[in-house]
Amino acid sequence: MTQLVDLAEYNELTHKIIGCAMTVHRKLGRGFLEVVYQRSLATELFKQELRAEREIELPVYCEDEKFGSRRVDFFVDGRVVVEIKAASCILPAYHAQLINYLEVFKIPVALLINFGTPSLEFKRFVKAAK
C-alpha cells in the first residue's frame, strides 16, 4: 500500500498529542470514566497551545457525497482525529472504528488513545491508498 500523506508533517503534532495523553495518564492513572480523561486531555492540549475541538461533529462522506455526521472526541489542529477510550484493552472494534473514520471523514491521520490500562496505550492510524 502507498500512503496518501507525508507522515513527517504529522509527526510533531501526533507526538505532542500523545505526550499530553501520557501526562494525563501519569496524573490520573486508570479507573476513571472516559469523560474525565477527555476533560483532562483538553486541558493538557490547551497548555501545549494545540487547537483542539472537543466533541465535534464531522461530516461523513461516502463516495464523495456527504450523508450525515458523527461526533469525535477531539479534532486537533484541523488535521487529526483523536478517539479516546477508558477500557481494559484495545479491542479490534476500536481499530475498525478509527479505520472507518479515516475513510468517512476524509482525513489522513487519527489517533486511538486508551487510558484504561496500567500503561497508556495508543495507536496512530494513517489512510493508505487502495
Secondary structure per residue as TSV (DSSP state, phi and psi in degrees):
chain	resnum	aa	ss	phi	psi
A	1	M	-	360.0	137.8
A	2	T	-	-98.4	132.1
A	3	Q	B	-76.7	144.7
A	4	L	S	-89.0	-5.8
A	5	V	S	-133.1	146.5
A	6	D	-	-81.8	106.7
A	7	L	T	-62.9	-26.5
A	8	A	H	-57.5	-36.2
A	9	E	H	-73.5	-12.8
A	10	Y	H	-104.3	-15.6
A	11	N	H	-57.1	-50.0
A	12	E	H	-61.1	-44.3
A	13	L	H	-64.9	-48.4
A	14	T	H	-66.4	-34.6
A	15	H	H	-64.2	-40.3
A	16	K	H	-64.3	-42.5
A	17	I	H	-62.5	-46.8
A	18	I	H	-63.4	-39.7
A	19	G	H	-60.1	-41.8
A	20	C	H	-62.7	-42.1
A	21	A	H	-63.4	-39.2
A	22	M	H	-63.6	-39.4
A	23	T	H	-62.0	-45.0
A	24	V	H	-61.3	-46.9
A	25	H	H	-63.8	-39.3
A	26	R	H	-63.5	-39.2
A	27	K	H	-75.1	-42.0
A	28	L	H	-99.8	-26.4
A	29	G	-	70.6	-158.2
A	30	R	S	-107.3	167.9
A	31	G	-	112.8	-4.2
A	32	F	S	-96.4	164.7
A	33	L	-	-70.0	156.6
A	34	E	H	-54.3	-39.3
A	35	V	H	-61.6	-33.4
A	36	V	H	-64.9	-44.9
A	37	Y	H	-66.1	-37.7
A	38	Q	H	-61.8	-46.0
A	39	R	H	-65.4	-42.5
A	40	S	H	-66.6	-40.7
A	41	L	H	-64.7	-38.1
A	42	A	H	-58.1	-42.0
A	43	T	H	-64.3	-44.7
A	44	E	H	-65.7	-40.2
A	45	L	H	-62.6	-40.5
A	46	F	H	-62.7	-43.3
A	47	K	H	-59.6	-32.5
A	48	Q	T	-86.7	7.6
A	49	E	T	59.5	35.7
A	50	L	-	-95.3	136.8
A	51	R	-	-82.4	102.9
A	52	A	E	-123.7	122.1
A	53	E	E	-98.2	130.9
A	54	R	E	-105.3	140.1
A	55	E	E	53.5	49.4
A	56	I	E	-97.4	144.3
A	57	E	E	-86.4	124.3
A	58	L	E	-111.2	144.9
A	59	P	E	-68.7	141.0
A	60	V	E	-101.8	129.3
A	61	Y	E	-115.6	146.1
A	62	C	E	-138.0	119.4
A	63	E	T	50.5	49.4
A	64	D	T	64.8	11.9
A	65	E	E	-112.1	129.2
A	66	K	E	-77.0	129.2
A	67	F	E	-134.2	14.8
A	68	G	E	163.9	-162.6
A	69	S	E	-149.0	164.1
A	70	R	E	-144.2	139.4
A	71	R	E	-83.8	133.4
A	72	V	E	-114.5	157.4
A	73	D	E	-64.6	-48.7
A	74	F	E	-144.0	147.1
A	75	F	E	-126.1	110.6
A	76	V	E	-104.5	128.6
A	77	D	T	58.7	22.9
A	78	G	T	64.1	17.7
A	79	R	T	-135.5	-27.0
A	80	V	E	-126.3	126.0
A	81	V	E	-85.5	134.5
A	82	V	E	-121.8	121.3
A	83	E	E	-110.8	127.2
A	84	I	E	-112.7	151.5
A	85	K	E	-134.2	159.7
A	86	A	-	-132.3	60.9
A	87	A	-	-113.2	162.3
A	88	S	S	-70.9	-18.9
A	89	C	S	-161.3	162.9
A	90	I	-	-85.7	120.5
A	91	L	-	-90.9	154.2
A	92	P	H	-55.9	-30.5
A	93	A	H	-62.5	-32.9
A	94	Y	H	-67.8	-38.6
A	95	H	H	-61.8	-46.2
A	96	A	H	-60.2	-40.2
A	97	Q	H	-58.4	-48.0
A	98	L	H	-69.4	-38.5
A	99	I	H	-62.3	-41.6
A	100	N	H	-64.2	-39.8
A	101	Y	H	-57.8	-43.3
A	102	L	H	-57.1	-40.8
A	103	E	H	-74.8	-52.5
A	104	V	H	-77.1	-23.8
A	105	F	T	-93.0	-8.6
A	106	K	T	57.4	47.9
A	107	I	-	-120.3	152.9
A	108	P	S	-89.2	-24.1
A	109	V	E	-137.5	138.4
A	110	A	E	-141.6	153.0
A	111	L	E	-121.0	138.6
A	112	L	E	-111.5	123.4
A	113	I	E	-126.4	127.0
A	114	N	E	-116.2	118.9
A	115	F	-	-93.3	-2.5
A	116	G	S	-87.5	6.5
A	117	T	S	-115.0	162.1
A	118	P	S	-55.0	-39.5
A	119	S	S	-111.9	140.7
A	120	L	-	-56.6	135.2
A	121	E	E	-110.0	139.2
A	122	F	E	-150.7	154.5
A	123	K	E	-148.1	136.0
A	124	R	E	-99.6	133.4
A	125	F	E	-112.9	135.9
A	126	V	E	-127.9	132.5
A	127	K	-	-68.3	129.6
A	128	A	B	-116.7	156.6
A	129	A	-	-68.0	150.9
A	130	K	-	-90.3	360.0
